[in-house]
Amino acid sequence: MRWTVAAREKSKTFRTSAQANNWLSDLRQAAKKGELFDLETGLPQSMLKAKEARTVYAFVRAYIDMKWPHAAAKTRERAIREFMPVMPQCG
């Protein structure tokens, strides 16, 4: 799929033409709503926000990284036992 933003050609590859048509429809709807398009990526603001959003995994990792240094030993032990049940027991 190719589209132009501020005289700059942008492109994105899709596996099927249906996916490309859906993408084009999303771009057209954003343009029709009057959304601003990012000049670097060629994406409308709504799609840019979705692209930059953190995944649930990244959010949980950041939360654990923040809390872990201050957590008590029993809290750490419980977190490991509850959130990593597929790991084999050591010892």
N, C-alpha and C positions, 0 to 999 in steps of 0.2 A: 504494500500500500504506500502510495506517495501523496504528500500534500504539501502545500506551501504556506509559510508564515513569514510575513514581512519580506517577501521576495527571496526567501531561503527555502530550498527544497528539503523536506524531511521525509524519512521513510521508516517503515516497520514491516517485518516479515511475519506472515501467518501461515499456519499449516493448511488451512482451507479457505476457500473464497468466502464462505459464510462468516468466518471469523473476521476477515478483512472487511466485509460489508457491515458487520456490527460495529467495528471500530470506526469506520467512515460515518456511520449513522450517529455515533456518540460525538464525533467531532462536529458534525453538522448541527446537532442539537445544541452543543455548547456555543457555536457561533451564532445560532439563531437567538439564544438567550442573551447574547451580548457579552459573553465571558471574555476576559482578557486571556491571550495566549502567551505563554512563556517563549521568548525568542530563542533561548538556548535549546530547549527540548522540543519545542513546537506543540506542547500540550496545553490544553485549556487549564485554568486554575483549579477546577474541580478534579480533574484527572491527575494533576500534579500533586495535590494534597494526598490523594489516595496512593500515589506511587511512593511518596515520602513517609507514609504512615508506618509505624513500627509493627512488626508481627507480634503475636501473643508470646511467642518464644523469646523474642528479643526483650519484650517488656518484663517477662518473668525473670530472665537472666539479669537484667539491670536491677530489678528489685532485690533479688537474692544477693547480688554483689554489694548492694547498699547495706543490707541488713546483716549479712554473715559476720563481718568483723565484730559486731557488737552483740551478737547472739550468745546466750549461755550454752554451755556444753550440751546439756540435756535437750535444749531447743534444736541444736544442730543435729544431734543424734535422731531425734524424732522426725525432723525434716528429711533426713536421708532415708529413714525407714519408711516414711509415708509416701515420699515423692519419687523414690527410686526402687520400687518393689521388684523390678526385674533384674536388678543387680544381684549377683551371688553374695552370700554372707561370707565375710572374711573371718578367719580365726577359727 
